């Protein structure tokens, strides 16, 4: 398995949009450690993050000669198109993500998450990139907030892009997963600050609230494997545990109190990864959602992939919800599962 992955990535050039974010930095660190890539292009709009990242020992382009820092915004097609020259693989991780901020700044989210994603697609096609993976979110399923709606639209754009590539051997797929444990702005980060300040009251929007959780390492490994699995047009969903948000509090402080503060604008009690209306193939540790449209360029068979994994179509349809998930991490096991608390 590892040899197959190493062989796949060897001497390829990869570009990561939003490469200075939590996922991007961890993803790039993993690539540098495990693969011999020809070029790794970090595309992002924040010059300060790029500056400090390039000066850190982990990401110094004087140490790693294959690292390139490319300042740009996915809203700018010309800049993206220039950055994509001679690129083989793309991970699209750039997005505006805060649910409550989206409700008050809708056009900004539309400009980045929808129009910017369309620019990524156009630049990939124009430069004949081989494979493209876009990172999605559970909030894209049955969205009740604007952020989720923009990510749903982006998912649809990447799936339908497989039908406008012409004769090019180019594939677009989507990876959808839950909340990344400990990522910037997450509830874990908020709770850590409360603990570090020795406060005894932890704010919870609603005691019923549940979420899917995935670690950064799990997300990275999943994305990397899906470059080999992908055929184009599918959405990959890992099998994940759920957590009751209120159960996180004792993991930080067993004597802490919980204060319910009410749900933020656009927030859900439970998250859903897919619904009973999706056409789902189940594999050992992930689900694959078949495209709802016909992919014209190839006769895709999604029941088996190039990692020799075999799946089966779900006969009993269900909503894959964090509230009804069979796999819950209990409060007593949270520290055992997530040692970086």
C-alpha positions in Angstrom: 0.0 0.0 0.0 2.7 2.5 1.0 4.8 1.6 -2.0 1.8 2.2 -4.3 1.2 5.6 -2.8 4.9 6.5 -3.0 5.0 5.5 -6.6 1.9 7.5 -7.4 3.1 10.7 -6.0 6.8 10.4 -7.1 8.0 13.3 -9.2 4.5 14.8 -9.4 3.7 18.5 -8.9 0.8 19.3 -6.5 -0.9 22.6 -5.7 -2.9 23.2 -2.5 -5.3 26.1 -2.4 -5.6 27.5 1.1 -2.3 25.8 1.8 -1.5 28.0 4.9 -4.6 26.7 6.7 -4.8 24.0 9.4 -5.4 21.2 6.8 -3.0 22.6 4.3 0.0 22.9 6.6 -0.5 19.4 8.1 -1.1 18.0 4.6 2.1 19.6 3.2 4.1 18.4 6.3 2.9 14.8 5.5 3.9 15.1 1.8 7.4 16.4 2.7 7.9 13.5 5.1 6.6 10.7 3.1 6.8 11.4 -0.7 9.3 12.6 -3.3 7.3 15.2 -5.1 8.7 17.3 -7.8 7.0 20.5 -6.6 4.5 21.5 -3.9 2.8 24.8 -4.5 1.2 26.6 -1.6 -1.4 28.9 -2.9 -3.1 31.3 -0.5 -4.0 34.9 -0.1 -2.5 35.7 3.3 1.0 37.1 2.9 1.7 37.0 6.7 0.8 33.4 7.0 3.0 32.6 4.0 5.9 34.6 5.4 5.9 32.9 8.8 5.3 29.5 7.3 8.2 29.9 4.9 10.5 30.9 7.8 9.6 28.0 10.0 12.0 25.0 9.9 9.2 22.7 9.0 8.4 24.6 5.8 11.5 26.5 4.8 11.9 26.7 1.0 15.7 27.0 1.6 15.5 23.5 3.2 12.9 22.0 0.9 13.8 22.9 -2.6 10.5 21.6 -4.0 8.4 24.0 -2.0 6.9 27.1 -3.7 4.9 29.9 -2.1 2.4 31.5 -4.4 0.4 34.5 -3.2 -3.0 34.7 -4.7 -6.8 34.6 -4.3 -9.0 31.9 -5.9 -11.3 34.8 -6.8 -8.6 35.8 -9.3 -8.8 33.4 -12.3 -5.7 34.8 -14.0 -3.5 34.3 -11.0 -4.8 30.8 -10.5 -4.3 29.9 -14.1 -0.7 31.1 -13.9 -0.1 29.1 -10.7 -1.5 25.9 -12.3 1.2 25.6 -15.0 2.8 22.1 -15.1 0.7 21.0 -12.1 -0.4 17.3 -11.9 -2.6 17.2 -8.8 -4.7 19.8 -7.0 -6.3 19.8 -3.5 -8.8 22.6 -3.2 -9.0 23.5 0.5 -9.5 27.3 0.2 -12.9 28.5 1.5 -14.6 31.0 3.8 -15.9 28.7 6.6 -17.5 30.5 9.6 -21.2 29.7 9.7 -22.4 32.8 11.6 -20.2 35.2 9.6 -21.6 33.8 6.3 -25.1 34.8 7.4 -24.1 38.4 7.6 -21.7 38.5 4.6 -23.4 36.3 2.0 -21.9 37.7 -1.1 -18.3 37.3 0.2 -19.0 33.6 0.8 -20.6 33.2 -2.7 -17.6 35.0 -4.3 -15.0 32.7 -2.7 -16.8 29.4 -2.2 -18.7 29.3 -5.4 -17.1 31.7 -7.9 -13.6 30.9 -6.6 -14.3 27.2 -6.9 -15.4 27.7 -10.5 -12.1 29.5 -11.1 -10.2 26.5 -9.7 -12.1 24.2 -12.1 -11.4 26.4 -15.1 -7.7 26.8 -14.3 -7.4 23.0 -13.8 -9.0 22.3 -17.2 -7.0 24.9 -19.0 -3.7 23.5 -17.6 -4.8 19.8 -18.0 -4.2 18.9 -14.4 -4.6 15.1 -13.9 -6.6 14.8 -10.7 -8.4 17.3 -8.5 -9.9 16.8 -5.1 -12.1 19.4 -3.5 -12.6 19.4 0.3 -16.3 19.6 1.4 -18.1 19.6 4.7 -21.0 17.9 6.4 -22.7 21.3 6.4 -23.2 20.9 2.6 -25.9 18.2 3.2 -29.4 19.6 3.5 -27.9 23.0 4.3 -29.8 25.4 6.5 -27.0 28.0 6.5 -25.4 30.0 3.7 -22.0 28.5 4.3 -23.4 25.0 3.7 -25.3 26.1 0.7 -22.2 27.6 -0.9 -20.3 24.3 -0.2 -23.1 22.3 -1.7 -22.9 24.4 -4.8 -19.2 23.9 -5.0 -19.6 20.2 -4.7 -22.0 20.2 -7.6 -19.6 22.3 -9.7 -16.7 19.8 -9.1 -18.9 16.8 -9.9 -20.3 18.3 -13.1 -16.8 19.5 -14.2 -16.1 15.9 -15.2 -18.4 16.5 -18.2 -16.7 19.6 -19.5 -13.1 18.4 -19.7 -13.4 17.3 -23.4 -10.8 14.8 -24.4 -8.5 15.6 -21.5 -7.7 12.8 -19.1 -8.8 14.9 -16.1 -10.9 13.9 -13.1 -12.6 15.8 -10.3 -13.8 14.3 -7.1 -15.0 15.5 -3.6 -13.9 14.5 -0.1 -16.5 15.3 2.6 -15.8 14.9 6.3 -16.8 16.3 9.7 -15.3 18.8 12.0 -11.5 18.5 12.2 -10.4 18.0 15.8 -8.4 20.9 17.1 -8.4 22.9 13.8 -8.3 26.7 14.0 -11.6 28.2 15.4 -12.9 24.8 16.4 -14.7 24.1 19.8 -11.5 22.3 20.9 -9.5 25.5 20.5 -12.1 27.5 22.4 -12.2 25.0 25.2 -8.4 25.0 25.5 -8.4 28.7 25.9 -11.0 28.5 28.7 -9.0 25.8 30.5 -5.7 27.8 30.1 -7.4 30.8 31.7 -8.5 28.6 34.6 -12.2 29.4 34.0 -14.8 27.0 35.3 -17.7 27.6 33.0 -17.8 26.3 29.5 -20.3 27.7 26.9 -22.4 25.1 25.0 -24.9 26.3 22.4 -27.2 23.3 23.1 -26.7 20.3 25.3 -28.3 18.0 22.6 -25.7 19.0 20.0 -23.6 16.3 18.3 -20.9 16.4 15.7 -18.8 14.1 13.6 -15.1 14.4 14.4 -12.0 13.5 12.5 -8.3 14.2 13.3 -6.1 16.0 10.9 -4.0 12.9 10.4 -7.0 10.9 9.5 -8.2 13.6 7.1 -4.8 13.8 5.4 -4.5 10.0 5.0 -8.1 9.8 3.6 -7.4 12.6 1.0 -4.1 11.0 -0.1 -5.7 7.5 -0.6 -8.6 9.0 -2.5 -6.2 10.3 -5.2 -5.7 6.7 -6.1 -9.3 5.6 -5.5 -11.0 8.3 -7.5 -12.5 7.8 -10.9 -14.2 11.2 -11.1 -17.6 12.5 -10.0 -17.8 10.7 -6.7 -18.0 12.0 -3.1 -15.9 10.2 -0.5 -17.2 10.1 3.1 -15.1 8.5 5.8 -16.8 6.4 8.6 -16.4 8.6 11.6 -17.3 8.6 15.3 -19.7 11.2 16.8 -19.3 13.2 19.9 -21.8 14.9 22.2 -20.4 18.4 22.5 -21.3 18.5 26.2 -19.2 15.4 26.7 -16.1 17.3 25.7 -16.2 19.5 28.8 -15.2 16.8 31.4 -12.2 16.0 29.2 -10.9 19.4 29.9 -12.1 19.9 33.5 -14.1 17.3 35.4 -15.4 20.0 37.8 -16.4 22.5 35.2 -19.9 23.8 34.7 -21.8 24.0 31.4 -23.7 27.1 30.4 -26.2 26.8 27.5 -26.0 30.0 25.4 -28.3 29.1 22.5 -27.7 28.1 18.9 -25.9 30.5 16.6 -27.5 31.7 13.3 -27.5 28.9 10.8 -26.3 26.2 13.3 -27.6 22.6 13.4 -28.2 20.4 16.4 -26.8 17.4 14.4 -24.8 17.1 11.2 -25.5 14.8 8.3 -22.9 13.4 5.9 -25.4 12.0 3.4 -29.1 11.2 3.2 -31.3 8.3 2.3 -31.8 9.9 -1.2 -28.1 9.4 -2.0 -26.8 6.5 -4.1 -24.2 5.1 -1.7 -21.6 2.4 -2.0 -20.2 1.1 1.3 -16.6 0.2 1.7 -14.8 -1.1 4.8 -13.9 2.3 6.3 -15.7 4.8 4.1 -18.7 5.5 1.9 -18.7 6.6 -1.7 -21.6 8.7 -3.1 -22.2 8.1 -6.7 -22.9 11.2 -8.8 -26.5 12.0 -9.3 -25.8 13.0 -12.9 -24.4 10.8 -15.7 -20.6 11.2 -16.1 -20.3 11.2 -19.9 -16.6 10.7 -20.5 -16.2 7.3 -18.9 -18.3 4.3 -18.0 -17.4 4.5 -14.3 -17.7 1.4 -12.1 -17.5 2.6 -8.5 -17.7 -0.8 -6.7 -14.0 -1.3 -7.0 -10.9 1.0 -7.0 -7.2 0.9 -7.8 -6.4 0.1 -4.2 -8.2 -3.2 -4.8 -10.9 -2.3 -2.3 -14.4 -3.6 -3.1 -17.6 -2.0 -2.0 -21.3 -2.9 -2.1 -24.3 -0.7 -2.8 -26.4 0.1 0.2 -29.7 -1.7 0.1 -31.1 -0.1 3.2 -31.0 3.7 2.8 -30.4 5.9 5.8 -29.4 9.4 6.9 -25.8 9.3 8.1 -26.3 11.7 11.0 -24.1 12.5 13.9 -27.1 12.2 16.1 -28.1 8.7 15.1 -24.6 7.4 14.4 -23.9 3.9 15.9 -20.3 5.0 16.8 -20.2 7.5 19.7 -17.1 8.4 21.6 -18.0 8.4 25.3 -16.9 11.1 27.6 -14.5 8.8 29.5 -12.8 7.8 26.2 -12.3 11.3 24.7 -8.8 11.8 26.1 -7.8 8.3 25.0 -8.9 9.0 21.4 -7.7 12.6 21.2 -4.4 12.8 23.2 -3.8 16.5 22.2 -6.4 17.9 24.6 
